[in-house]
Amino acid sequence: MEVSWPDDAVHKRFTFLRAQAYEEKKHKRLDKPSAANWDKEIESACRCTDEPDAEDGNAASRLRVRRGTPRSTLSSGMPRSSSSKRTRGPTPSNPLSLSKRGVSARKRSPSIGDDAFRSLMFNLSTSTVESPRAISKGVTEGSKNAITNHSVKYGQASTSKPASSAMKGDIIFVRSAKPLRGRAHLQSNWNQAAQEAGAADLHISSEIVDGDIGQHLYKFKYMERSYHFDNDGLQSIFDVDPGAFLACACTTCQRASRCDCQTESEITNERGHKLYAYSGVSISICCGTYWQLVQGLFAFRIPQGVEVIECNKYCRCGPMCGNRVAQKPRDIPIEIFKTKQCGWGARCLVALPKGKVLGIYTGTLLRREDVENLPPEHIGYVFDLDGTEVRGQHNAGDKFSVDSYDCGNWTRFVNHSCSPSMKVYSVVFDTIREVHMPYVAFVAARDIPIGEELTIDYEPSAAEDMAEGTGKQKRKMSPTALLCKCGSKRCRGWIKQ
Ligand SMILES: C[S@@+](CC[C@H](N)C(=O)[O-])C[C@H]1O[C@@H](n2cnc3c(N)ncnc32)[C@H](O)[C@@H]1O
């Protein structure tokens, strides 16, 4: 995937202005992260409903992942057992309760020689997460069987002893230790990781059957936000000294002219006034008797390739600041589904307005020169971060890429289209732009109806060439290129790999 970047002059100008702004404004930054630090706000606003699973470490915070999860953790983190969390026994209000039928349902610990326990153990694992209705139906049926036949089986019984060995009254409901499998397993793990990061639901469509799932996906580590670093050296470059951050001193950043972080982005209108990258952030709409803040949408004002500098943890503003958009947890539900032609894809389960920022591309951050050492199957999942590079200039040391084959989030399933529904832009908030490790944000390029596939153009420069009439894409297909199956009327015929 390639993004188009501005020319050398633009970069020189921005570098100069930013250096100047830094010297002028650095006294305003907070020496320590603000008490109203956005990371903390996200954590407390996290919509996680379950307690973190201490056993398997999958509940590690974003920070812990960012500080260098060893590679072995990535490959050994799955499958995880759901048994340690959700045990559910019959309760008086529960349809599982057997007391109404004259059989006391009580919870006992198994002991050696307790045949009743072994013979009447129910397995409630797989479908419990998938379909509560099915569970209750199935278990009720199972309960009836328990009473009448003493041969209880729902899902898969852990043992199947003869009914005669069961003792009335020793019916025990336990949750099996058997882990979820296939699509249910992936959905459960990925959705949980998304929710722990404070993001909205992540679904895997039921069109995807277990047989469609490649083995590598069971080892895939879902990371809604932030990069993974295999290499401590890169991690330390990314985690710059706090003193290097420029931060604003405004409390709400409602006016771009007052927010010093806007100096960093240097987005100005024709009159030279600073502009936000995001629309609506400085506007309050009067709704009857109260004022309502309008949510920030990407306004497509910035020159392509110039990073948007969002407020950071040293800024004084809080989470409602209009210059904190891409860093907020995803608030729209996403579904991974099976496309007709291009493998799996991603779509949104709600309609989206133009400019809505949908997510950031996460994965393992690596130097560009290391990309060629990756196994070939990774290549389709590598996104180049070229925000500071001048086209044609070879300076591999400062170029980085993101590989989302082993870890990443839903954006790794985003397919290419020659008429894409999303655009990408570079955004910086966890580090400084000078380290050349921005995040890549995906944003709705137009209003997107509910359920439409979310796509990007993997090679926007080719689209520009086509528009300028210089590209002869269909005729000049490179030997390593992929046949494009986007189906667009404006399809260029192939995708660069
Ligand atoms: C980032 S992945 C996208 C997710 C992928 N479809 C999957 O199932 O994992 C990129 C790969 O998807 C496939 N792909 C994406 N867009 C395509 C298109 N327009 N035509 C053909 N293949 C496409 C190619 O195999 C490409 O290497």
The ligand as a MOL file (V3000), in Angstrom:
LIG
                    3D

  0  0  0     0  0            999 V3000
M  V30 BEGIN CTAB
M  V30 COUNTS 27 29 0 0 0
M  V30 BEGIN ATOM
M  V30 1 C -4.7760 -6.1950 3.4590 0
M  V30 2 S -5.3430 -7.6910 2.7920 0 CHG=1
M  V30 3 C -7.0700 -7.4840 2.7510 0
M  V30 4 C -7.7950 -8.6110 3.4480 0
M  V30 5 C -7.8470 -9.8830 2.6820 0
M  V30 6 N -8.9200 -9.8380 1.7030 0
M  V30 7 C -8.0220 -11.0760 3.5890 0
M  V30 8 O -8.8980 -11.9060 3.3370 0
M  V30 9 O -7.2760 -11.1970 4.5660 0 CHG=-1
M  V30 10 C -4.8180 -7.4860 1.1260 0
M  V30 11 C -5.0470 -8.6980 0.2720 0
M  V30 12 O -6.4280 -8.8280 -0.0670 0
M  V30 13 C -6.5850 -9.1710 -1.4310 0
M  V30 14 N -7.2450 -8.0530 -2.1240 0
M  V30 15 C -7.5710 -6.8720 -1.5890 0
M  V30 16 N -8.1900 -6.0930 -2.4890 0
M  V30 17 C -8.2490 -6.7850 -3.6270 0
M  V30 18 C -8.7470 -6.4900 -4.9280 0
M  V30 19 N -9.3320 -5.3350 -5.2310 0
M  V30 20 N -8.6240 -7.4320 -5.8840 0
M  V30 21 C -8.0480 -8.6100 -5.5980 0
M  V30 22 N -7.5580 -8.9560 -4.3820 0
M  V30 23 C -7.6520 -8.0460 -3.4050 0
M  V30 24 C -5.2020 -9.4040 -1.9810 0
M  V30 25 O -4.9190 -10.7570 -1.8060 0
M  V30 26 C -4.3420 -8.5720 -1.0620 0
M  V30 27 O -3.0250 -9.0600 -0.9840 0
M  V30 END ATOM
M  V30 BEGIN BOND
M  V30 1 1 1 2
M  V30 2 1 2 3
M  V30 3 1 2 10
M  V30 4 1 3 4
M  V30 5 1 4 5
M  V30 6 1 5 6
M  V30 7 1 5 7
M  V30 8 2 7 8
M  V30 9 1 7 9
M  V30 10 1 10 11
M  V30 11 1 11 12
M  V30 12 1 11 26
M  V30 13 1 12 13
M  V30 14 1 13 14
M  V30 15 1 13 24
M  V30 16 1 14 15
M  V30 17 1 14 23
M  V30 18 2 15 16
M  V30 19 1 16 17
M  V30 20 1 17 18
M  V30 21 2 17 23
M  V30 22 1 18 19
M  V30 23 2 18 20
M  V30 24 1 20 21
M  V30 25 2 21 22
M  V30 26 1 22 23
M  V30 27 1 24 25
M  V30 28 1 24 26
M  V30 29 1 26 27
M  V30 END BOND
M  V30 END CTAB
M  END
